[in-house]
Amino acid sequence: MLALTAGLLLAACSTSSPSPSSRASGSAQSSPSASLASGAPSVPPEPTPTPTGGVYAGTTNGEIDPSLADVPEGVYVPNELSGDVTVIDPATFTVVGTFPTGAYPEHVTPDWDLQRLLVSNMNGGTLSVVDPRTAQEVDTIGLAIFPYAVYFTVDGEKAMVVTDYISPSLVKDNGVTFYDRETWELLKFVQIPWPGADDLDLSADGSYLMISCEYSGQLAKVDTNEMALTGHIEVGSLPRDVRLAPDGRAFFVANEGLDGVQVVDPEAMAVTTFIPTGDGAHGLEFSRDTSQMFVANRAAATISVIDLASLKVVATWAVGGSPDEMVLSPDGSQLWASNRYHRSVSVIDTQTGAVLATIPVGASPHGLTYWPQPGRMSIGQNGNMR
């Protein structure tokens, strides 16, 4: 089993040699022999502390980027079958607005630079651009493809748009299309030859991504610099959400057909561990301190809590509905989940698992986001922050 640590591995520190001037002066404070003669103990340098949260270190303190100081908090819920987005005030749990989008909005995605939100209208071939300061659509980006989800490289130079085709006859259009993030100039299309390109996450350095192929039982690997498919692993059944472990050494895959979470070693390209959770394991989210992972078991109407140190389920919350994709509140005290088949959103206390509110929204709510979120950049989907 691949061991997971709380943070990224860091290089050991080394002390610097005395400067030429201090060596020439013969100062007792800089001379090793003088220090030994005085009997003063040698004090080793303090090691560099491992950052809490590993690759998610920029999110763990809950602090919002200063550029977003004037952005009011809001929860944005894309309703696939209603063709609109519901806006909720998280302070009062009330709906404060609804605006139409293109056909089949799937995810509300914070842009890499945090300044706007993008709604992927899968059957409309567009991205709705939303100003989070007004909670209104201000522009539309037309694409020659049908966007399921939007992601970004860690340097912010490229946008990666997933096209999710489940029919073998349309697999030629299934994959990831790379664009210039600022101009939306087409860079390259990378075909994924296994139907159902779905959710993805990036490696710690952003040099590659791992993407699930939901109806093919495959997990594919794509080089983000060369923009090329470089490998794949068969994980079986129905892989859905994919998230990088906090220490950057493994990927978690929610497998809806296997009712649990798989741990994948991206170097060995092998499944190292399976964690049973509940019927229809679908969405993944981390606690604010990244010590735990939440798993939405859509068919079981539960949320499982996995301790990342032991890779064991430590709690299962009966929350009702059909919890699908999830997002954490900035302070980590609440988990917001869209109920895909119940036209509602649930708000869950992350300490007790109690349902604090159930809020009616539109038909088939999916990739909701709570904005603004802590972090330096958005990697994509519905608020994968780093």
KAZIZI-V575916 format. One record per backbone hydrogen bond with DSSP energy under -1.0 kcal/mol. CO is the residue of the C=O (numbers start at 1). NH is the residue of the N-H. E is the energy in kcal/mol with one decimal. If there is no record, write none. Layout:
CO,NH,E
CO,NH,E
This chain:
19,23,-1.9
20,24,-2.0
21,25,-1.6
27,30,-1.1
27,31,-1.4
31,35,-2.0
32,36,-2.0
33,37,-2.4
34,38,-1.9
35,40,-1.2
51,54,-1.7
53,56,-2.7
54,57,-1.9
56,59,-2.3
59,62,-1.2
65,68,-2.4
66,69,-1.7
68,71,-2.0
74,371,-3.1
75,88,-2.5
76,369,-2.1
77,86,-2.6
78,366,-2.1
79,83,-1.9
79,84,-1.1
83,101,-2.3
84,79,-3.1
85,99,-2.0
86,77,-2.9
87,96,-2.6
87,97,-1.2
88,75,-2.3
89,93,-1.9
89,94,-1.0
94,89,-3.0
97,87,-3.3
99,85,-2.5
103,123,-1.3
104,122,-2.2
106,367,-2.5
107,120,-2.0
109,118,-2.8
111,114,-2.0
112,378,-1.1
116,111,-2.8
117,130,-3.1
118,109,-3.4
119,128,-2.2
120,106,-2.9
120,122,-1.1
121,125,-1.3
121,126,-1.1
125,143,-2.7
126,121,-2.4
127,141,-2.9
128,119,-2.5
129,138,-3.1
129,139,-1.3
130,117,-2.3
131,134,-1.2
131,135,-2.1
131,136,-1.1
136,131,-2.6
139,129,-2.8
141,127,-2.1
149,162,-2.7
150,381,-2.5
151,160,-3.3
153,156,-1.8
157,181,-2.4
158,153,-2.0
159,179,-2.8
160,151,-2.4
161,177,-2.7
162,148,-3.2
163,175,-1.9
165,196,-3.0
167,170,-1.9
168,171,-1.1
170,173,-2.1
171,174,-1.4
174,192,-3.0
175,163,-2.6
176,190,-3.2
177,161,-2.7
178,187,-2.9
178,188,-1.4
179,159,-2.3
180,184,-2.5
185,180,-2.3
188,178,-3.6
190,176,-2.4
196,214,-2.6
199,212,-2.8
201,210,-2.3
207,224,-1.9
208,203,-2.6
209,222,-2.2
210,201,-1.5
211,220,-2.9
212,198,-2.7
213,216,-2.1
213,217,-1.1
213,218,-1.0
217,235,-1.9
217,236,-2.4
218,213,-2.5
219,233,-2.3
220,211,-2.6
221,230,-2.8
221,231,-1.2
222,209,-2.3
223,227,-1.1
223,228,-1.3
228,223,-2.9
231,221,-3.0
233,219,-2.4
238,256,-2.3
241,254,-2.5
243,252,-3.6
245,248,-2.2
246,55,-2.8
250,245,-3.1
251,264,-2.9
252,243,-2.2
253,262,-2.8
254,240,-3.5
255,260,-1.5
259,277,-2.2
260,255,-3.0
261,275,-3.2
262,253,-2.4
263,272,-2.9
263,273,-1.1
264,251,-2.2
265,269,-1.4
265,270,-1.4
270,265,-2.9
273,263,-2.8
275,261,-2.6
279,300,-1.7
280,298,-2.0
282,241,-1.5
283,296,-2.3
285,294,-3.9
287,290,-1.7
291,308,-2.4
292,287,-2.4
293,306,-3.0
294,285,-1.7
295,304,-2.4
296,282,-3.2
296,298,-1.1
297,301,-1.2
297,302,-1.5
301,319,-1.4
301,320,-1.8
302,297,-2.7
303,317,-3.1
304,295,-2.5
305,314,-3.0
305,315,-1.1
306,293,-2.1
307,311,-2.2
312,307,-2.9
315,305,-2.9
317,303,-2.1
322,340,-1.8
325,338,-2.1
327,336,-3.0
329,332,-1.7
333,350,-2.1
334,329,-2.5
335,348,-2.7
336,327,-2.0
337,346,-2.8
338,324,-2.3
339,342,-1.7
343,361,-2.3
344,339,-3.0
345,359,-3.0
346,337,-2.5
347,356,-3.1
347,357,-1.1
348,335,-2.5
349,353,-2.7
354,349,-2.9
357,347,-2.5
359,345,-2.0
363,81,-1.4
363,82,-1.1
364,80,-2.2
366,368,-2.0
367,108,-2.2
369,76,-3.0
371,74,-2.5
377,386,-2.2
379,152,-2.6
380,383,-1.9
380,384,-2.5
383,385,-1.1
384,379,-3.4
